[in-house]
Amino acid sequence: LDAVPRSALVLYPIVLVVLLGGPRLLYRAWKDSRDAIDPQHAATRVLILGAGRAGETVVRDMIRDKRYLPVGFLDDDTRLQGAKVHGVPVLGTLDALVDLARETDARLIVIAIPTADSAQMQRAVALCDDTGLPFRSVPRLHDVLQGRAAPGDLKEVAIEDLLGREPVAPDWQTMRGWIGGRAVLVTGAGGSIGAELCRQIAMLGASSLTLVEQ
């Protein structure tokens, strides 16, 4: 090392850190500035119903994912009001969903109450429908225990989630003979159940399908 200046031994680790970290820092700064300027690349703002363990899991996954930005929890447990989970505040109860969705500029709602019974799930879905925003739910506890879903998965709300029991298989042949070729009108067609009814009626060969909603 006689030919190597002693200053090189000090400067080498500094230069190494700058050369390795500089490109990463520049990319991160460019990405953050792009998200701030172009909303298309910004994270989707999410409200989460339920501040329990399922909600905590959802928020933790969203923080890692970066495509979603959790803006708040809603929970009916009065002990949780004002608390924070991973830095995300509990803003109020489920009844305040419509107002809070507007105030937080949310773009997606996640129902994180896997232990909810059919009545609780119907209430949550009705509140989500009132906001006009898309919504997803975490799997039911039964599905997680049976290995059919992972705790952090998100899925569309299915009729099975609202029934509170195993679904009864319909007699498609008899239904097709009854509905096929007829003009059908569906009221409340904009809700989750109404939309599913419309899909099934269309599949059964109705001659016309009229959708009525508020």
C-alpha positions in Angstrom: 0.0 0.0 0.0 3.0 2.3 -0.2 1.8 3.7 -3.5 -1.8 4.3 -2.3 -2.5 7.6 -0.7 -3.9 7.3 2.8 -6.7 9.6 1.9 -8.0 6.9 -0.5 -8.7 4.6 2.4 -11.0 7.2 3.9 -12.6 8.4 0.6 -13.2 4.9 -0.8 -16.2 3.9 1.5 -17.7 7.4 1.0 -17.5 7.2 -2.8 -18.8 3.6 -2.7 -21.9 4.6 -0.7 -22.6 7.5 -3.0 -22.2 5.4 -6.2 -24.4 2.6 -4.8 -27.0 4.7 -3.1 -27.2 7.6 -5.5 -29.0 5.9 -8.4 -31.5 4.4 -5.9 -32.1 7.8 -4.3 -32.5 9.5 -7.7 -35.0 6.8 -8.8 -37.0 7.1 -5.6 -37.1 10.9 -5.9 -38.2 10.7 -9.6 -40.9 8.1 -8.7 -42.3 10.2 -5.8 -42.4 13.3 -7.9 -44.2 11.4 -10.7 -46.8 10.2 -8.3 -47.4 13.7 -7.0 -47.8 15.2 -10.5 -49.6 12.3 -12.2 -52.6 11.0 -10.2 -52.7 8.0 -12.5 -49.6 6.7 -10.9 -50.6 7.7 -7.3 -51.6 5.1 -4.8 -55.3 4.2 -4.4 -56.7 5.7 -1.3 -58.4 3.0 0.9 -60.8 3.0 3.8 -60.9 -0.1 5.9 -63.9 -1.3 7.9 -62.7 -3.1 11.0 -59.6 -2.2 13.0 -58.9 -5.7 14.4 -56.3 -8.2 13.4 -57.6 -8.6 9.9 -57.5 -4.9 9.4 -54.0 -4.7 10.8 -52.9 -7.4 8.4 -54.5 -5.6 5.4 -52.7 -2.3 6.3 -49.4 -4.0 6.8 -49.7 -5.6 3.3 -50.7 -2.3 1.7 -47.8 -0.4 3.3 -45.5 -3.0 1.7 -47.3 -3.0 -1.6 -47.2 0.8 -2.3 -50.1 0.6 -4.7 -52.6 1.4 -2.0 -52.7 4.1 0.6 -54.7 3.3 3.7 -56.3 6.6 4.9 -58.3 5.4 7.9 -60.2 2.7 9.8 -63.8 2.6 10.7 -64.8 0.5 13.7 -67.9 0.3 16.0 -65.7 -0.5 19.0 -65.7 2.8 21.0 -62.4 1.8 22.7 -60.6 2.1 19.4 -61.9 5.6 18.4 -58.9 7.9 18.0 -56.4 5.0 18.1 -53.8 4.3 15.3 -52.8 1.1 13.7 -49.5 1.2 11.9 -49.9 5.0 11.9 -53.4 4.8 10.3 -56.1 6.5 12.5 -59.5 5.1 13.5 -61.7 7.9 12.2 -65.1 6.8 13.4 -67.8 4.2 13.4 -69.2 2.3 10.3 -72.3 4.6 10.3 -70.0 7.5 9.3 -68.8 5.7 6.2 -70.5 7.8 3.6 -69.3 11.1 5.1 -65.8 9.9 5.8 -65.4 8.4 2.3 -66.1 11.8 0.9 -63.9 13.7 3.3 -60.9 11.3 2.9 -61.3 11.2 -0.9 -61.2 7.3 -0.7 -61.3 5.3 -3.9 -61.7 1.8 -2.5 -63.3 0.3 0.7 -62.1 -2.9 2.3 -64.4 -4.9 4.6 -61.9 -6.5 7.1 -64.3 -8.2 9.4 -63.9 -12.0 8.8 -65.9 -13.0 11.8 -69.0 -10.9 10.8 -72.3 -12.8 10.6 -74.7 -12.4 7.7 -76.6 -9.5 9.3 -73.3 -7.6 10.0 -72.1 -8.3 6.5 -75.3 -7.1 4.9 -75.1 -3.9 6.9 -71.5 -3.3 5.8 -72.3 -4.0 2.2 -75.3 -1.7 2.3 -73.1 1.1 3.7 -70.5 0.5 1.0 -73.3 0.6 -1.6 -74.4 4.0 -0.3 -70.9 5.5 -1.0 -70.9 4.4 -4.7 -67.3 3.2 -4.3 -65.9 -0.2 -5.2 -65.4 -2.5 -2.3 -63.7 -5.7 -1.4 -63.6 -8.0 1.6 -61.2 -10.2 3.4 -62.0 -14.0 3.4 -64.4 -15.4 6.0 -62.7 -17.0 9.0 -64.2 -20.4 7.9 -62.5 -20.1 4.5 -59.2 -19.3 6.1 -59.4 -22.2 8.5 -60.3 -24.5 5.7 -57.2 -23.4 3.7 -59.2 -22.0 0.8 -57.9 -18.4 1.3 -55.1 -16.6 3.0 -55.8 -14.0 5.8 -54.6 -11.0 3.7 -56.4 -11.9 0.5 -59.0 -9.5 -0.9 -62.0 -10.6 -2.9 -65.3 -9.3 -4.2 -68.2 -9.8 -1.8 -70.1 -12.9 -2.8 -73.7 -13.9 -2.1 -72.3 -16.7 0.2 -70.9 -13.9 2.5 -74.4 -12.5 2.9 -76.3 -15.7 3.4 -74.7 -16.9 6.6 -75.0 -20.5 5.5 -73.9 -22.8 2.7 -75.6 -21.9 -0.6 -78.3 -24.1 -2.1 -77.6 -25.2 -5.7 -80.3 -23.9 -8.0 -82.3 -26.0 -10.4 -81.0 -24.3 -13.6 -83.1 -26.4 -16.0 -86.4 -25.5 -14.3 -85.3 -21.8 -13.9 -84.4 -21.6 -17.6 -87.8 -23.0 -18.6 -89.5 -20.4 -16.4 -87.3 -17.3 -17.3 -86.2 -18.1 -20.8 -87.9 -15.9 -23.4 -89.6 -13.7 -20.9 -89.2 -10.0 -20.2 -87.8 -9.5 -16.7 -87.6 -6.4 -14.5 -85.2 -6.2 -11.6 -85.6 -3.6 -8.9 -82.6 -2.6 -6.8 -80.4 -3.8 -9.6 -77.4 -1.6 -8.6 -76.7 -3.5 -5.4 -74.6 -6.6 -4.9 -77.5 -9.0 -4.8 -79.4 -7.2 -7.6 -76.3 -7.3 -9.9 -75.8 -11.0 -9.3 -79.5 -11.6 -10.1 -79.2 -9.7 -13.3 -76.2 -11.8 -14.4 -78.0 -15.0 -13.7 -81.2 -13.9 -15.5 -79.2 -12.8 -18.5 -77.5 -16.2 -18.5 -80.9 -18.0 -18.4 -82.0 -16.5 -21.7 -84.5 -13.7 -20.8 -85.8 -11.9 -23.9 -85.2 -8.6 -22.3 -83.9 -7.4 -19.0 -84.8 -4.0 -17.4 -82.8 -2.7 -14.5 -84.4 -0.3 -12.0 -82.4 1.6 -9.3 -82.6 4.9 -7.4 
